[in-house]
Amino acid sequence: MDTIEFERVTLAEAKQIIKEEKEALKPPAEDWSGRRMPSLPEELQLQQLTREWILGLPDEVRPLRLARQFPRIANKIASVWKTPTACDKVLDGLMIDHRGTRQGFPEAVALEIGRLKSYYSTQVFAERHDTWTLA
């Protein structure tokens, strides 16, 4: 039986090797800028519909930081708020990184999005029916 050769390394060296291997396995970062819809000037400020939507929400779920820092996203949520399938898709898409390269939101904004999602799914459109339950 052959023996396995090994090299002694420190814990720090082992951690560095593992880190480098993980980095090597990551898919290369894609440039999504060409696929992203360009921002229109009116999207970079809160639309009237969005202001009304925010004011209609309970104080504890109003996404004020989101609206201030990311008005385009707030406008998008407001535009689909009354359409459960579309709104679920937008809210889920904001919190789940399907690309693997997104930076993420500041913590306070992420918490606001989470509260919105929870409020939406428990208070706004809590009763969901699909084709199978209606049959």
N, CA and C atoms as a LAMMPS dump frame, in Angstrom:
ITEM: TIMESTEP
0
ITEM: NUMBER OF ATOMS
405
ITEM: BOX BOUNDS ff ff ff
-5.0000000000000000e+02 5.0000000000000000e+02
-5.0000000000000000e+02 5.0000000000000000e+02
-5.0000000000000000e+02 5.0000000000000000e+02
ITEM: ATOMS id mol type element x y z
1 1 1 N 0.852 -1.171 0
2 1 2 C 0 0 0
3 1 3 C 0.896 1.233 0
4 2 1 N 0.573 2.175 -0.893
5 2 2 C 1.36 3.398 -0.964
6 2 3 C 0.909 4.369 0.109
7 3 1 N 1.821 5.174 0.536
8 3 2 C 1.483 6.194 1.524
9 3 3 C 1.09 7.478 0.8
10 4 1 N 0.352 8.28 1.478
11 4 2 C -0.061 9.568 0.929
12 4 3 C 0.924 10.616 1.422
13 5 1 N 1.486 11.333 0.479
14 5 2 C 2.412 12.388 0.872
15 5 3 C 1.606 13.641 1.204
16 6 1 N 2.084 14.374 2.163
17 6 2 C 1.426 15.62 2.517
18 6 3 C 2.466 16.649 2.911
19 7 1 N 2.022 17.856 2.898
20 7 2 C 2.897 18.964 3.254
21 7 3 C 2.285 19.669 4.452
22 8 1 N 3.079 19.945 5.437
23 8 2 C 2.578 20.668 6.609
24 8 3 C 2.355 22.136 6.241
25 9 1 N 1.186 22.615 6.636
26 9 2 C 0.876 24.03 6.435
27 9 3 C 0.23 24.559 7.704
28 10 1 N 0.306 25.847 7.874
29 10 2 C -0.342 26.456 9.031
30 10 3 C -1.833 26.576 8.751
31 11 1 N -2.582 26.846 9.793
32 11 2 C -4.023 27.03 9.637
33 11 3 C -4.312 28.2 8.699
34 12 1 N -3.562 29.274 8.845
35 12 2 C -3.754 30.447 7.991
36 12 3 C -3.487 30.105 6.526
37 13 1 N -2.445 29.314 6.273
38 13 2 C -2.139 28.909 4.898
39 13 3 C -3.25 28.03 4.329
40 14 1 N -3.774 27.117 5.139
41 14 2 C -4.857 26.242 4.691
42 14 3 C -6.099 27.06 4.348
43 15 1 N -6.417 28.044 5.195
44 15 2 C -7.581 28.897 4.927
45 15 3 C -7.391 29.676 3.629
46 16 1 N -6.17 30.163 3.406
47 16 2 C -5.884 30.924 2.192
48 16 3 C -6.041 30.043 0.948
49 17 1 N -5.572 28.815 1.032
50 17 2 C -5.694 27.88 -0.096
51 17 3 C -7.166 27.615 -0.408
52 18 1 N -7.958 27.385 0.63
53 18 2 C -9.394 27.136 0.438
54 18 3 C -10.066 28.355 -0.185
55 19 1 N -9.707 29.536 0.307
56 19 2 C -10.276 30.772 -0.229
57 19 3 C -9.944 30.918 -1.714
58 20 1 N -8.689 30.655 -2.072
59 20 2 C -8.271 30.765 -3.472
60 20 3 C -8.993 29.748 -4.349
61 21 1 N -9.192 28.543 -3.827
62 21 2 C -9.905 27.52 -4.598
63 21 3 C -11.362 27.916 -4.819
64 22 1 N -11.987 28.487 -3.788
65 22 2 C -13.376 28.938 -3.941
66 22 3 C -13.468 30.037 -4.993
67 23 1 N -12.518 30.976 -4.949
68 23 2 C -12.51 32.067 -5.924
69 23 3 C -12.333 31.53 -7.339
70 24 1 N -11.487 30.519 -7.482
71 24 2 C -11.233 29.942 -8.806
72 24 3 C -12.476 29.245 -9.358
73 25 1 N -13.334 28.731 -8.469
74 25 2 C -14.537 28.02 -8.899
75 25 3 C -15.701 28.945 -9.231
76 26 1 N -15.624 30.201 -8.788
77 26 2 C -16.701 31.144 -9.072
78 26 3 C -16.786 31.398 -10.569
79 27 1 N -18.006 31.482 -11.084
80 27 2 C -18.126 31.819 -12.506
81 27 3 C -17.656 33.256 -12.72
82 28 1 N -17.137 33.546 -13.888
83 28 2 C -16.685 34.917 -14.137
84 28 3 C -17.86 35.884 -14.049
85 29 1 N -17.6 37.048 -13.538
86 29 2 C -18.649 38.06 -13.394
87 29 3 C -19.114 38.502 -14.777
88 30 1 N -20.409 38.502 -14.954
89 30 2 C -20.968 38.937 -16.23
90 30 3 C -21.27 40.424 -16.164
91 31 1 N -21.174 41.062 -17.291
92 31 2 C -21.531 42.469 -17.381
93 31 3 C -22.99 42.55 -17.82
94 32 1 N -23.858 42.89 -16.883
95 32 2 C -25.291 42.945 -17.149
96 32 3 C -25.74 44.315 -17.651
97 33 1 N -24.82 45.271 -17.705
98 33 2 C -25.226 46.628 -18.061
99 33 3 C -25.857 46.695 -19.455
100 34 1 N -25.41 45.862 -20.376
101 34 2 C -25.978 45.864 -21.716
102 34 3 C -27.364 45.257 -21.776
103 35 1 N -27.702 44.439 -20.802
104 35 2 C -29.01 43.777 -20.771
105 35 3 C -30.026 44.557 -19.94
106 36 1 N -29.527 45.403 -19.073
107 36 2 C -30.392 46.17 -18.184
108 36 3 C -31.055 47.29 -18.973
109 37 1 N -32.304 47.526 -18.666
110 37 2 C -32.996 48.63 -19.322
111 37 3 C -32.386 49.944 -18.848
112 38 1 N -32.13 50.859 -19.768
113 38 2 C -31.552 52.136 -19.349
114 38 3 C -32.539 52.92 -18.492
115 39 1 N -32.011 53.645 -17.537
116 39 2 C -32.856 54.461 -16.665
117 39 3 C -33.342 55.683 -17.421
118 40 1 N -34.623 55.889 -17.357
119 40 2 C -35.197 57.102 -17.922
120 40 3 C -35.164 58.17 -16.837
121 41 1 N -35.034 59.425 -17.208
122 41 2 C -34.958 60.486 -16.19
123 41 3 C -36.123 60.462 -15.201
124 42 1 N -37.335 60.165 -15.694
125 42 2 C -38.495 60.155 -14.794
126 42 3 C -38.462 58.979 -13.818
127 43 1 N -37.676 57.952 -14.124
128 43 2 C -37.567 56.808 -13.217
129 43 3 C -36.641 57.097 -12.043
130 44 1 N -35.817 58.101 -12.178
131 44 2 C -34.842 58.405 -11.138
132 44 3 C -35.407 59.294 -10.042
133 45 1 N -36.686 59.608 -10.134
134 45 2 C -37.368 60.33 -9.065
135 45 3 C -38.698 59.638 -8.791
136 46 1 N -39.196 59.827 -7.583
137 46 2 C -40.45 59.16 -7.213
138 46 3 C -41.603 59.686 -8.044
139 47 1 N -42.374 58.77 -8.584
140 47 2 C -43.555 59.141 -9.346
141 47 3 C -44.711 59.387 -8.377
142 48 1 N -45.725 60.093 -8.836
143 48 2 C -46.879 60.404 -7.995
144 48 3 C -47.553 59.13 -7.491
145 49 1 N -47.688 58.13 -8.36
146 49 2 C -48.276 56.85 -7.966
147 49 3 C -47.503 56.254 -6.782
148 50 1 N -46.193 56.36 -6.828
149 50 2 C -45.349 55.799 -5.768
150 50 3 C -45.538 56.566 -4.466
151 51 1 N -45.611 57.874 -4.546
152 51 2 C -45.842 58.684 -3.336
153 51 3 C -47.174 58.301 -2.681
154 52 1 N -48.199 58.172 -3.494
155 52 2 C -49.522 57.805 -2.972
156 52 3 C -49.501 56.403 -2.373
157 53 1 N -48.8 55.487 -3.032
158 53 2 C -48.68 54.118 -2.53
159 53 3 C -47.993 54.107 -1.166
160 54 1 N -46.9 54.832 -1.043
161 54 2 C -46.164 54.877 0.231
162 54 3 C -47.041 55.459 1.336
163 55 1 N -47.739 56.546 1.046
164 55 2 C -48.596 57.173 2.057
165 55 3 C -49.762 56.273 2.451
166 56 1 N -50.162 55.373 1.571
167 56 2 C -51.25 54.448 1.873
168 56 3 C -50.829 53.243 2.7
169 57 1 N -49.539 53.075 2.89
170 57 2 C -49.033 51.944 3.679
171 57 3 C -49.011 52.295 5.16
172 58 1 N -49.129 51.304 6.032
173 58 2 C -48.961 51.561 7.467
174 58 3 C -47.543 52.091 7.733
175 59 1 N -47.424 52.957 8.729
176 59 2 C -46.127 53.568 9.046
177 59 3 C -45 52.557 9.169
178 60 1 N -45.281 51.422 9.804
179 60 2 C -44.217 50.457 10.1
180 60 3 C -43.691 49.717 8.87
181 61 1 N -44.364 49.819 7.735
182 61 2 C -43.865 49.143 6.532
183 61 3 C -43.525 50.108 5.396
184 62 1 N -43.636 51.389 5.643
185 62 2 C -43.318 52.357 4.59
186 62 3 C -41.83 52.284 4.236
187 63 1 N -41.52 52.056 2.967
188 63 2 C -40.117 51.93 2.556
189 63 3 C -39.476 53.288 2.244
190 64 1 N -39.279 54.086 3.266
191 64 2 C -38.782 55.449 3.066
192 64 3 C -37.327 55.477 2.593
193 65 1 N -36.492 54.627 3.169
194 65 2 C -35.088 54.589 2.727
195 65 3 C -34.99 54.068 1.29
196 66 1 N -35.77 53.044 0.986
197 66 2 C -35.79 52.514 -0.38
198 66 3 C -36.182 53.622 -1.356
199 67 1 N -37.229 54.356 -1.03
200 67 2 C -37.71 55.421 -1.909
201 67 3 C -36.661 56.513 -2.091
202 68 1 N -35.948 56.822 -1.035
203 68 2 C -34.94 57.879 -1.086
204 68 3 C -33.695 57.421 -1.858
205 69 1 N -33.244 56.2 -1.592
206 69 2 C -31.987 55.728 -2.182
207 69 3 C -32.163 55.034 -3.533
208 70 1 N -33.324 54.411 -3.741
209 70 2 C -33.564 53.642 -4.965
210 70 3 C -34.959 53.945 -5.514
211 71 1 N -35.202 55.174 -5.971
212 71 2 C -36.546 55.537 -6.429
213 71 3 C -37.042 54.676 -7.59
214 72 1 N -36.148 54.259 -8.464
215 72 2 C -36.569 53.423 -9.6
216 72 3 C -37.197 52.118 -9.101
217 73 1 N -36.603 51.531 -8.078
218 73 2 C -37.125 50.276 -7.536
219 73 3 C -38.445 50.515 -6.813
220 74 1 N -38.529 51.601 -6.055
221 74 2 C -39.788 51.931 -5.376
222 74 3 C -40.9 52.14 -6.406
223 75 1 N -40.584 52.825 -7.493
224 75 2 C -41.566 53.029 -8.562
225 75 3 C -42.027 51.697 -9.15
226 76 1 N -41.101 50.783 -9.328
227 76 2 C -41.433 49.47 -9.895
228 76 3 C -42.377 48.707 -8.969
229 77 1 N -42.053 48.683 -7.67
230 77 2 C -42.913 47.974 -6.714
231 77 3 C -44.31 48.584 -6.71
232 78 1 N -44.38 49.91 -6.66
233 78 2 C -45.682 50.587 -6.642
234 78 3 C -46.498 50.251 -7.891
235 79 1 N -45.821 50.133 -9.025
236 79 2 C -46.539 49.881 -10.281
237 79 3 C -47.136 48.475 -10.359
238 80 1 N -46.596 47.528 -9.587
239 80 2 C -47.109 46.147 -9.633
240 80 3 C -47.809 45.736 -8.339
241 81 1 N -47.962 46.646 -7.403
242 81 2 C -48.487 46.337 -6.074
243 81 3 C -49.834 45.63 -6.104
244 82 1 N -50.687 45.97 -7.044
245 82 2 C -52.034 45.382 -7.089
246 82 3 C -52.112 44.11 -7.935
247 83 1 N -50.972 43.634 -8.387
248 83 2 C -50.911 42.412 -9.196
249 83 3 C -50.035 41.4 -8.468
250 84 1 N -50.647 40.487 -7.712
251 84 2 C -49.878 39.587 -6.842
252 84 3 C -48.735 38.83 -7.511
253 85 1 N -48.976 38.247 -8.656
254 85 2 C -47.924 37.467 -9.304
255 85 3 C -46.736 38.348 -9.664
256 86 1 N -47.014 39.494 -10.246
257 86 2 C -45.94 40.406 -10.646
258 86 3 C -45.224 40.984 -9.429
259 87 1 N -45.978 41.353 -8.412
260 87 2 C -45.37 41.942 -7.218
261 87 3 C -44.505 40.921 -6.485
262 88 1 N -44.994 39.701 -6.363
263 88 2 C -44.183 38.645 -5.742
264 88 3 C -42.869 38.473 -6.492
265 89 1 N -42.955 38.47 -7.807
266 89 2 C -41.757 38.288 -8.633
267 89 3 C -40.761 39.427 -8.409
268 90 1 N -41.253 40.658 -8.366
269 90 2 C -40.368 41.808 -8.15
270 90 3 C -39.742 41.752 -6.762
271 91 1 N -40.553 41.548 -5.729
272 91 2 C -40.022 41.519 -4.36
273 91 3 C -39.041 40.368 -4.159
274 92 1 N -39.373 39.202 -4.681
275 92 2 C -38.456 38.061 -4.563
276 92 3 C -37.166 38.317 -5.332
277 93 1 N -37.295 38.905 -6.506
278 93 2 C -36.118 39.201 -7.324
279 93 3 C -35.168 40.183 -6.672
280 94 1 N -35.703 41.035 -5.819
281 94 2 C -34.846 41.994 -5.12
282 94 3 C -34.031 41.335 -4.015
283 95 1 N -34.565 40.277 -3.443
284 95 2 C -33.904 39.658 -2.293
285 95 3 C -33.108 38.405 -2.638
286 96 1 N -33.314 37.856 -3.814
287 96 2 C -32.609 36.637 -4.207
288 96 3 C -31.694 36.971 -5.378
289 97 1 N -30.42 36.684 -5.22
290 97 2 C -29.432 36.984 -6.253
291 97 3 C -29.338 35.816 -7.224
292 98 1 N -29.992 35.941 -8.368
293 98 2 C -29.962 34.878 -9.375
294 98 3 C -28.725 34.975 -10.263
295 99 1 N -28.036 36.099 -10.205
296 99 2 C -26.854 36.303 -11.043
297 99 3 C -25.568 35.879 -10.34
298 100 1 N -25.571 35.929 -9.025
299 100 2 C -24.377 35.555 -8.279
300 100 3 C -23.364 36.664 -8.123
301 101 1 N -23.68 37.844 -8.614
302 101 2 C -22.7 38.928 -8.561
303 101 3 C -23.263 40.228 -7.997
304 102 1 N -24.488 40.184 -7.532
305 102 2 C -25.082 41.43 -7.044
306 102 3 C -24.484 41.849 -5.712
307 103 1 N -24.399 43.13 -5.528
308 103 2 C -23.821 43.691 -4.314
309 103 3 C -24.776 43.601 -3.135
310 104 1 N -26.043 43.704 -3.391
311 104 2 C -27.022 43.692 -2.309
312 104 3 C -27.365 45.102 -1.865
313 105 1 N -28.389 45.193 -1.057
314 105 2 C -28.852 46.483 -0.564
315 105 3 C -28.227 46.783 0.785
316 106 1 N -28.177 48.065 1.145
317 106 2 C -27.795 48.387 2.526
318 106 3 C -28.776 47.698 3.476
319 107 1 N -28.313 47.37 4.659
320 107 2 C -29.124 46.59 5.602
321 107 3 C -30.497 47.211 5.854
322 108 1 N -30.543 48.516 6.074
323 108 2 C -31.821 49.168 6.377
324 108 3 C -32.808 49.026 5.216
325 109 1 N -32.319 49.119 3.99
326 109 2 C -33.18 48.982 2.81
327 109 3 C -33.637 47.533 2.66
328 110 1 N -32.729 46.592 2.869
329 110 2 C -33.091 45.168 2.787
330 110 3 C -34.164 44.827 3.814
331 111 1 N -34.056 45.393 5.005
332 111 2 C -35.075 45.159 6.035
333 111 3 C -36.424 45.729 5.609
334 112 1 N -36.409 46.903 4.991
335 112 2 C -37.664 47.484 4.502
336 112 3 C -38.303 46.588 3.44
337 113 1 N -37.504 46.074 2.537
338 113 2 C -38.035 45.188 1.494
339 113 3 C -38.605 43.922 2.129
340 114 1 N -37.911 43.391 3.117
341 114 2 C -38.401 42.204 3.823
342 114 3 C -39.726 42.46 4.523
343 115 1 N -39.845 43.626 5.171
344 115 2 C -41.111 43.972 5.837
345 115 3 C -42.235 44.134 4.812
346 116 1 N -41.908 44.759 3.681
347 116 2 C -42.906 44.912 2.618
348 116 3 C -43.389 43.554 2.127
349 117 1 N -42.461 42.651 1.889
350 117 2 C -42.806 41.307 1.402
351 117 3 C -43.706 40.591 2.403
352 118 1 N -43.34 40.669 3.672
353 118 2 C -44.129 40.018 4.715
354 118 3 C -45.529 40.63 4.794
355 119 1 N -45.604 41.946 4.801
356 119 2 C -46.889 42.641 4.851
357 119 3 C -47.738 42.282 3.627
358 120 1 N -47.108 42.279 2.474
359 120 2 C -47.824 41.988 1.235
360 120 3 C -48.425 40.589 1.255
361 121 1 N -47.621 39.626 1.684
362 121 2 C -48.087 38.235 1.627
363 121 3 C -49.003 37.845 2.783
364 122 1 N -49.056 38.656 3.843
365 122 2 C -49.937 38.31 4.966
366 122 3 C -51.135 39.246 5.115
367 123 1 N -51.021 40.466 4.61
368 123 2 C -52.099 41.437 4.797
369 123 3 C -52.754 41.89 3.492
370 124 1 N -51.964 42.144 2.481
371 124 2 C -52.505 42.703 1.24
372 124 3 C -53.151 41.622 0.383
373 125 1 N -52.389 40.591 0.069
374 125 2 C -52.906 39.482 -0.727
375 125 3 C -52.63 38.177 -0.004
376 126 1 N -53.216 38.041 1.166
377 126 2 C -53.011 36.83 1.97
378 126 3 C -53.742 35.639 1.364
379 127 1 N -54.906 35.887 0.812
380 127 2 C -55.691 34.809 0.202
381 127 3 C -55.223 34.623 -1.232
382 128 1 N -54.542 33.524 -1.481
383 128 2 C -54.065 33.236 -2.834
384 128 3 C -54.766 31.978 -3.335
385 129 1 N -55.175 32.022 -4.561
386 129 2 C -55.81 30.86 -5.175
387 129 3 C -55.123 30.583 -6.495
388 130 1 N -54.872 29.327 -6.744
389 130 2 C -54.343 28.953 -8.044
390 130 3 C -55.396 28.131 -8.782
391 131 1 N -55.076 27.73 -9.956
392 131 2 C -56.016 26.98 -10.786
393 131 3 C -56.508 25.724 -10.093
394 132 1 N -55.634 25.055 -9.363
395 132 2 C -55.98 23.777 -8.75
396 132 3 C -56.942 23.942 -7.572
397 133 1 N -56.8 25.01 -6.804
398 133 2 C -57.694 25.182 -5.656
399 133 3 C -59.059 25.712 -6.079
400 134 1 N -59.145 26.317 -7.245
401 134 2 C -60.425 26.839 -7.724
402 134 3 C -61.267 25.764 -8.395
403 135 1 N -60.663 24.666 -8.778
404 135 2 C -61.38 23.609 -9.505
405 135 3 C -62.341 22.865 -8.611
